[in-house]
Amino acid sequence: MGTSSIDIRTLFDGEVAAAQELSNRIPDVFTAYLQERLPNFFEISEVVDPPREPRLAVGAYDEGRLVGAASVSVALGPDAWQEVRHDWDAIEERFTNHELGVYFTLLGDWNRALIGAPEGALFIHSLCVEPSHRGRGVGRRLVAGAIERLETAERGTLFMEVARRRGWRRFCEPLGFRTVRRTLSLSDRLQFGCWGVVLLKYESGDAARVFRAE
């Protein structure tokens, strides 16, 4: 089954929030690990982490229903954390010390596993597709659609980081991404179910063709 019935379009306002809810509901290998150990991980993240508004968000709609989404954000540096002013009294009233302790432990696990795009660069922050619509090229069309909506100069700063699992090269390289760095980790395999991560940078090309062809 193809993707002719899928409409890819830019998301605005409340649609972005709906896309984030969809992403949290369809976790990748890393976010699944986090949510299994702390179900309210992302609820805590919303009040503890530096604010991050997407530079761009696109959604895949099938007969008006959101079935996939991708977002592009700016990579933050360590200074972003230092600039956040937390109301710890309010945070500790909302979450237990145990929850906060587990949160920061898991956050450390996550950061250790990732390579991360350079500070100030753009990166594919999230990508998700409903299980019922996988295997139809929706994910590729979402990424290609995001690339097409960026300015030409912005495309040269776009990164994507993926789990090192079967099929990552087949997904990323036809879209114009090339490997910058990769990790190979037995601990990641045991902890997250993948053999590390791959950081890729967009270099050229084929995104427009993929977007139009499928």
C-alpha positions in Angstrom: 0.0 0.0 0.0 1.4 3.4 -1.0 1.2 6.9 0.6 -1.0 8.5 -2.0 -3.8 9.1 0.6 -1.3 10.7 3.0 -1.2 14.5 3.2 2.0 16.0 4.6 1.6 19.6 5.8 3.1 22.1 8.2 1.7 22.1 11.7 0.7 25.2 13.7 -0.3 26.0 17.3 -2.5 23.3 18.7 -1.5 20.9 16.0 2.1 21.0 17.3 0.9 20.0 20.7 -1.1 17.1 19.2 2.0 16.0 17.4 4.0 16.0 20.6 1.3 13.9 22.3 1.5 11.4 19.4 5.3 11.3 19.7 5.1 10.6 23.5 2.5 7.9 22.8 4.7 6.2 20.1 8.1 6.2 21.8 11.4 5.3 20.1 13.9 2.8 21.8 15.2 5.6 24.1 12.0 7.2 25.1 10.4 3.8 25.7 13.2 3.0 28.1 12.6 6.3 29.9 8.8 5.9 30.1 9.0 2.3 31.3 11.0 3.4 34.3 9.3 6.7 35.0 5.9 7.0 33.3 5.7 10.8 34.0 9.3 11.4 32.6 8.1 13.9 30.0 5.7 15.6 32.4 8.7 16.4 34.6 10.8 17.3 31.5 8.3 20.1 30.7 8.9 22.0 33.9 12.6 21.1 34.5 14.3 21.2 31.0 15.1 24.4 29.1 12.1 25.4 26.9 12.4 24.2 23.3 10.0 25.5 20.7 10.3 23.6 17.4 11.7 25.5 14.4 9.4 23.6 12.2 6.8 20.7 12.6 5.1 18.7 9.9 2.4 16.2 10.2 1.1 13.3 8.1 -2.7 13.1 7.8 -4.8 10.2 6.5 -8.4 11.3 5.9 -8.0 14.1 8.4 -6.4 12.0 11.1 -2.9 12.7 12.3 -0.9 9.5 11.8 2.7 10.8 11.9 4.8 13.8 12.8 8.3 15.2 12.6 9.8 18.3 14.2 13.0 20.3 13.7 14.6 22.1 16.6 17.8 24.0 17.4 20.4 22.1 19.4 20.9 23.6 22.8 24.3 23.9 24.6 25.1 23.5 28.4 24.4 27.3 28.9 20.8 26.7 28.2 20.4 24.7 31.4 22.2 27.4 33.5 19.8 30.1 32.2 16.7 28.3 33.4 15.3 29.7 36.6 13.5 26.8 38.4 10.9 27.2 41.2 12.0 24.2 43.1 9.4 24.6 45.8 6.6 24.3 43.2 8.4 21.5 41.5 8.9 19.5 44.7 5.2 20.0 45.6 4.2 18.5 42.3 6.7 15.6 42.1 8.3 13.5 44.8 12.0 13.5 45.6 12.2 9.9 44.4 10.6 10.9 41.0 13.0 13.7 40.5 16.0 11.6 41.5 14.9 8.9 39.0 14.4 11.6 36.4 17.9 13.0 36.6 19.4 9.5 36.6 17.5 8.5 33.5 18.3 11.9 31.8 22.0 11.1 32.5 21.6 7.6 30.9 19.9 9.2 27.8 22.6 11.9 27.4 25.4 9.4 27.8 24.0 7.3 24.9 23.5 10.2 22.5 26.1 12.0 20.5 24.1 15.2 19.9 24.1 17.8 17.1 26.5 20.8 17.5 25.1 23.7 19.6 23.1 26.0 17.4 22.6 23.5 14.6 19.2 22.3 13.5 18.3 18.6 14.0 15.4 16.3 13.6 14.1 16.4 17.1 11.2 13.9 16.8 9.8 11.5 14.2 6.9 9.1 14.8 4.5 7.2 12.7 1.4 5.2 13.9 2.1 1.5 13.8 -0.8 1.0 11.4 0.9 3.3 8.8 4.5 2.0 9.0 6.2 0.4 6.1 4.5 2.8 3.7 7.2 5.5 3.4 5.4 7.9 5.7 8.5 8.5 7.8 10.6 9.3 4.8 8.0 11.7 3.5 7.8 13.5 6.9 11.6 14.0 7.0 11.7 15.0 3.3 8.7 17.4 3.9 10.6 19.0 6.8 13.7 19.5 4.7 11.8 21.1 1.8 10.3 23.6 4.2 13.7 24.8 5.5 15.6 27.6 3.9 18.5 26.5 1.7 21.1 27.8 4.2 19.3 26.0 7.1 19.5 22.7 5.3 23.3 22.8 5.5 23.1 22.8 9.3 20.6 19.9 9.6 21.5 16.8 11.6 19.6 13.6 12.5 20.5 11.1 15.1 19.2 7.5 15.0 19.5 4.3 16.9 21.9 1.9 15.4 19.4 -0.7 14.4 18.7 -2.7 11.2 17.6 -0.4 8.4 19.0 2.9 9.6 21.2 3.4 6.6 18.4 2.5 4.1 16.2 5.1 5.7 18.7 8.0 6.1 21.0 7.9 3.1 18.3 8.2 0.3 17.2 11.4 2.0 20.6 12.9 1.6 22.1 12.3 5.1 25.6 11.2 5.5 27.3 9.7 8.6 29.3 12.1 10.8 29.9 9.9 13.7 28.7 6.6 15.2 29.0 4.7 18.4 29.2 0.9 19.1 28.1 0.0 22.6 27.3 -3.3 24.3 25.8 -1.3 27.2 23.4 0.5 24.9 22.4 -2.9 23.4 21.7 -4.2 26.9 20.0 -1.0 28.1 18.2 0.3 25.1 18.1 -2.6 22.6 20.3 -0.9 20.0 24.0 -1.1 19.3 24.6 2.6 19.8 23.6 5.6 17.7 24.5 7.3 14.4 24.8 11.1 14.0 24.2 12.1 10.4 24.3 15.5 8.6 22.2 16.5 5.6 24.4 17.1 2.6 22.3 16.9 -0.5 19.8 15.9 -2.3 17.3 13.4 -2.8 14.7 14.7 -0.3 12.6 16.5 -2.9 12.5 13.4 -5.1 11.4 11.1 -2.2 8.8 13.6 -1.2 7.2 13.8 -4.7 7.6 10.2 -5.7 5.8 8.5 -2.8 
